[in-house]
Amino acid sequence: MPTILMNSGAAAALLFCCGFASPALADGSDDTAAPEDFALHGQLTVVDQFHPAFRSPYRGPNSLDPGSRSDETVAGTYFAGARAWQGGQIYADLDIDQGFGLSGTFGVAAFPSGEAYKVGDANPYLRLQQFFLRQDIGLGGEVRNVAPGANQLGTTQSADNVVITLGKFAMTSVFDTNAYAHDPASDFLNWAVIDSGAFDYAADAWGYTYGSCVEWTQSWWTLRAGFFALSRVPNGKDLQTDFTQFELVDEVEARLDLFGQQGKFKLLAFLNQARMGSYDDAVRLGELTGTTPNTALVRRYNSRPGFALNIEQPIRDDLGAFLRVSFANGDEEAYEFTDIDQSLAAGLSLKGTGWGRSDDTVGLAEIVDGISKSARSYFAAGGLGTLIGDGRLPRYNPENVMETYYSAQIASWLAASADCQLIVDPAYNPDRGPVSMFGVRFRAEF
C-alpha cells in the first residue's frame, strides 16, 4: 500500500476542522476561567511512520510488509460541549480522518501507531465518533477547579463525587488511563503502551462504543464500573446495539504517596460475553477438513475474562514512571483490540526542565507481549487473527518492542515529535525481523 499524501483540498478541510482551542484538562488548577456553558475546540494530528526492509523468508495475509515502507495518518476533530442542567454536560465529537497504518494496520500485535485505526481510506471522511452525556453529582469535600479542554467544560467539582457517563464514547477515556502513557497524539504511539495490551476493550474499528459507566470518588480512592456494547463480529465496524454481546468492566484506583509524590495504582477486570471462536476448536476443524483453521467457523456464545494492573508514579516533579501488566483468557480469540494474551509494559517520562525546555517531553518504554499455547497452535497452522498471521509460526517467541520519543513544544498550539521503535519477533515470529520503525508526529490545537 503506497504512502498516502494529502492533496491541498484534504489538507484545507482538515485545517478547517480544527479551528478552535483545546486546552489541557487540569484538575485543581488555580487559574481556571469562570464556568463555561458552551465550548468548541479542535485538534489536528499527523503521523508518518517508516521502516526499512527487514529479514522475511516468508509472509502471510496479515504480515508486516518486509519491504521499505512509509504510511501516513491524518486526524482532525471538533469537540463540542454544552451545559444542559446543574451538573449535566453534553458532548459531541466530529472526526475527519484519512490515511493508513503501516501494512494496512497488520503485522504486529503491539501495533506501532495508536493514531492508526483498523480501517483506512485514501480520502478524508467524516464520522460522528462520540455523543455522550456526563452527569456530575457532588458529595462534599474541597471544591476544585477543572480547566476547560476537549470534552471538558471549565467548571468546579467537589473532591468527593459521582460521575455518570452515558452514550457513545471511547471507554478508554475513563478506564485504564495513565498520565504518562495514554495519548498517541502527544506521548507514546505503540498500542500496548498507551493501553494495556491484553485489555480487550469494547470498541468498533475506530475505538468507540455505546455504553454507560459510573465513577465514585472518595478521599484517596475511586471505583469505576461500566457496561458496553461489543462489535457484532470480532474486530468489526458495527456495534451490537441491542447489547446481547457486551463487556462488563470494573476498576479500582488508589492514590498513594511514594517518594513524596502521589501515584495512582489501578486494578481493572473485564468480561466479554459474545459469539467468539475457540482456537482449539478452529484447529481441530481445520485438521478434520484439511483446511486452514478459522475461528469464524467455530464461533459460539462464550466469555473471555481478563485483568490489567496500571501504575503511574511521579518520582520527582519532572520525572515519572509507569507500569502496565495485563492478562486475558487465551482459549478464545481476541475480540476487539489485538492478538495479545499477556503483556508487560514499563517506562519513564521526563520533562525538559533540566535543559530549559519545560514543555518538552522525552519518553522511553519497553513492551513484552505473549499469546497462549492454544493461540500459538492456531497461528502455527496458518490461522489469521485480529492483526497478525504470517501463514505459519514454526517457532514462537514473545514479541518485544522498545519505544522512545521526543516531543518538542514549538508554539503554544503546536508540538512536533520524533519517535523510534525497535520491534523484535513481530507477530511472535523469530523468523522475521527485527524491524526498526521511525516516525514523526505533528499535533496542532486551536
N, C-alpha and C positions, 0 to 999 in steps of 0.2 A: 504494500500500500504506500503510495508516494507521500512525501511531506505535503501538508495542506497549507498553502499560503493564502492569506486573506486578500480578496480584492478590495478596492477602495470603498465600494458601496457597503460591503460587510463590515469593514472597519468603522465607517461612519455610523452605521446602525448600532454597533456595539458601544461606541463612544457616546452616542446619544442616550443609550440605555443607562449610562452610568453618570448622569448629570447632577447628582446630589450627594451631600456629605454623608459619611458613615463613621462617626466617632466610635472609639472602642468602648465596650462595656467596662465599667469600673465601679464595683460596689464600694460604698463608703467614701467616695471622693468628696472633698470639701468645696469644689468649685463647680458643682453641677448646676445647670441653669434651672429656672423655675419649671415645675411640672408641665409636660407637654400634653396637648390634646390631639395633635396630629403631627406626623413626621414622614418625610420621604427621603430616602438615602439611596446610594448606588455604589457599585464597585465593578471593576474590570480586572480580570486576571488572565494573563497569557503565560503559558508554559510551553517550552520547546525542549524536547529531550533527544539525545543522540547516543547511539552505541556503535563502536567499530565492529567489524566482522569478528566472530569468535569460532572456536572449535565446535564442530557439529557433524559427526559421522552419519547422522540420520535426523529426521524431523517428522512430526506428525501434524494432524489438523490444527491442534491447539498449541503448537510450539512457537517460541520466540524466533523470529526470522534471524538466521545466523549471519546474514549479510550486513554490511554497513547500512545504518538506517536512522532516519530522523522523522519525528512526528510532532505535531503541534496541537494544543487545545486552547480555545479562547472561550471565556465565560464572562458574561455581564449580567448583573442583577439589579432590579429595582426592589427596594424594601419599603413597603408602605405600612404605616401603623396608625391606629386611631384609638382614642379612649372612648369606650362605649358607655360605661357607667362607673360607679365607685369601685375601683379595684379591677375593673374589667377592661381588657385591651384586645383589639382585633388586628391581625397582621396578614398581609398578603405579599408574596414574592413572585415576581415575574422574571424568568430567566431567558436569556438568549445565548445559545451555545453553538459551537462549531469546532470541528476537528476530531482527531482520533488519538487514542492511546497507542503506544508502540505495538506493532503487530496486531492491531485491532483490539487491544486490551486482552491479549492472550500470552501464555508462555511462562509466567512467573506467578507462583501462588501469592507471595508478598509483592504485589504489583508495584512498580516504582513511581506511579503518579496518582495521587489522590484527586487530582483535577480531571482525570480521565474516567469517563463513565463506561459502562458495558455496552453502550450504544454510541455511535458516532455518525457524523454527517459532514460532507464536504461543504455544505451550505448552511448558513446560520438558520436556526429555527427557534421558535418561541414556545415556552411552556409555563403555565401557572403551577409552579412546583410546590408552593406552600400556601395554605389558607387556614388559619387556626385562631382559636380564642384562648386567651390566658386570663385566669382569674386569681387575684392575689388576696388572701384573707389574712389580715394581721392578727397575731396572737399576743402581742405585747413585746416589751424589751426595748432596747435602744433603737431610735429611728435613724435610718441610714439613707444617704443619698445614693441613687443609682443613675449613672451618667447615661445620656442618650446614645444610641447606636443602632446598628442594623438589628431589626426585630426587637428593639428595646426602647420604649419611650422614656425620656427623662422623668424621674419620679422619686418618691421616697418609699421606703419599705421598713417595716419593723423587723428586728433581728430574729424574732420567733414568728413563723408564718407558715401558711399552707398555700401552695401554688398548684392550680389545676390547669392543665393544657389539653385542649380538645380540638381535633381537626386533622388536616393533612400537614405533616411536618417531618423533618429528619429526627428520628428518635435519638440519634447520637448527639443532637444538640442539648439533650437532657441527661442521657446516660453515657457512662464511660468517657466523660470529658477529662481533659488534662491540660493544665496551663502551659506546659512546655511542648507537648506533642499531640496536637489535635486538629490543626488548621492547615491544610495543604496550600492555602493561599498565602500563608505567612511564615510557617515553621517547616517541619519535615514534610516530605512528599510521600514516602512509602506507606502503602495501605496498612501494613502490620505495625507501624509506629504510631500513626495518627489514630488508629483504633486497635483494640485488642484483636489479634489475628484470628483466634478461634471463636470470637463472639459473632455468631451467625445471625446478625440483627435483621429485623424485618425491614424490607425496603423493596421498591421497584428497581428497575435497571438504572435509575438516576439517583437512588439513595433516599427516597421519601416513601412514607406510608400513611395510612389513615389509622387513628387510634386516640387513646387518651392516657394521661398519666397524672399522678398526684405526687407532690413533693412536700414533705413535712419536716420543717427545720426547727430545732430546739437547741439552744445553747451551743454545744460542741458537736452535735450530730445532725444528720439528715437521713430520712428514709424516703425512698422512691419506689413507686410501683406503677407498672404500665401494662396495657393490653393493646396489641397492634395487629393489623391485617398483614398476612403474608401474601406473596405473589400467588397467582393461580397455578402456575407451574414453577419449579425451581428456577431462579435467576431470570424471571420473566418481566415483561414490560407492564403487564396488567395485574392489578391487585385483586385479591379475593374480598370484595367489598361487603359480602354478607358475613364475613368473619368466621366462616366454617373452617378456614385454615388460618391459624393465628399464632401469635407469640405472646407469652407471659414473661415479664421481666421484673426483677426486684433488685434494688441496690441499696446498700447501707454505706454511709460516708461518715468517717470520724475525722475531726480536725484536732490535731495534737501538736504540741510543741516539741521540736527537736533541733539541736544546735541554736537554740534561741529564736527559731523561726517556726511558724505554723505550717505544718504539712497536712496533706489530705490522704487518707487511706480509704479506698473504696473496694467493696466486695460485691460483685454482681452475679446473679444467677438467672438463667433464661431457660425457657422450654418452648420449642417449636412443635406445633401439632398440625400435621398436614400429610398429604399424599407424597411420600418420598420413597426412593428406591434403596434397597439394601445392596451394598457392594457384593456380599457373598451370594445373594440370590442372582444378581446380574452375572457373576462369573459362572455359577452353576448352569444358568440358562444358556450362556454362550458355549459352554462345553457340550451340553446336550444337543445343541442345534448346529454346532460348528461355525458359530458367528462371533463377531466382536461383542463383548459384553456391553450392555447399555442399560443404565439404571432407569431410563424412561419406560422400559418394557416390564419392569417389576415393581412399579410404584404401588403402595398401599397406604392406607391411613395409619400413621405411626407418629412417634415422638422422637425428638432429638434434644437432649438437655446439654447444658454446659455452664461454665462459670468463668469469671475473669477477676483477677486482682489487679488494681490500678493504684499506683502510689505516685504522688508528686511531692517533693520535699525541697524547699529552699535551703541552701547551705549557707549562703550569705546573700546580701541584697542583690548582687548581680549574677549569682550562680545558683542553678537549681539542678536537681537530678530527678529522673523518673524511672519507673519500672512497671512493665505490664507482663502478667503471667495469665495465660488462658488455656482452657481445655474444653473440648466438645466430644460427645459420643461419636466415634469414628466408624460405627457399624453402618450408619445411614449416610447417604450423600449429603454434602454441604448444600443447604437450601438457598440461601440468599447471598452470602458475602463472598467467600473464596475457599479454595481447597486446602484448608488448614484445620488440623485437629488438636495440635498442641503448639503453643507459641510462647516465646520468651523475648521480650524487647526491653532494652535498658539504654539510658543515655544521659547526656548532660546538655544544658543550655546556658550560655554565657552572654551577658550583655557587654557591649563595647565600652563600658565606663573606663576601664583601665587604659584605653588608648584614645580617650577623648571623643568616643562615638557612642554615647549612652543609649541612643535609639537603635543601634545596630545589634544584631544577634548572630552568634555562631553556635551551631549545634552539632553533636556527634551521637550516633546511635548504632547499636548492633542488634540484629534480629536472628533468632534461630527458630525455624518452624519445622513441624513434622506432621506426618499422617499416620493413621492406624495401619495395622497389618492387613486388615480387610481392604483398605484403600490401596495399599501397595500392590496387592494381588490383582485388583481391578485395573490399575494403570499398567501393570506389567503385561496384562492380557490385551492391551490396546484400548481400554476404555477411555472416554473423554469426561472431564469434569467441568466445573464452572469456568475456570481459567486455563487449566493445564491439560496436557495429553500429547505426549510425544510419539504415540503409536506403539510404544514399548517402554519398559523400565527394567532392563536386565539387572541393574544394581540400584540400590537405594541409599541415599544419604540425606540427612536433614538439609533443608535449604537455609543458606546463611547469607545474610545481607548486612553490609556496613554502609551507613549513610552519613555524610557530613554536608552542611550547608552554611553559607554566609549570607545574611540578609542586611542590605545597606539601605538606610532611610535617605533617599535622595532629596525629598521635599516633604512637607507635612502631609501631602496627599499621595506620594509616590514612593514605592520601595522596589528595589531590584535585588534579586538573589541569584547566587550560583550554587548548584547542587551536584554532588558526586556520589554515586553508589557503586559498590562492588558486589556483584551477585555471584555467589559460589554455589554450584549444583542447582541451577534453575530448574524448577519443577521436580526437585528431589532427584535429579538425574546427573550422576557424576560423569557420564559420558559426554555431556555438553557443557560448554562454558570453560572457565568463568567469563562473566560479562562485565565490562566496565561501562557505566552509564553516566552521562554528563547532561546537565540541564541548566537552563536559565529561566527565570520567572520574573515577570513584572506585575505589580499589584498597584492599581490606582483606586483611590477612594475619593468620591466627590460629594 
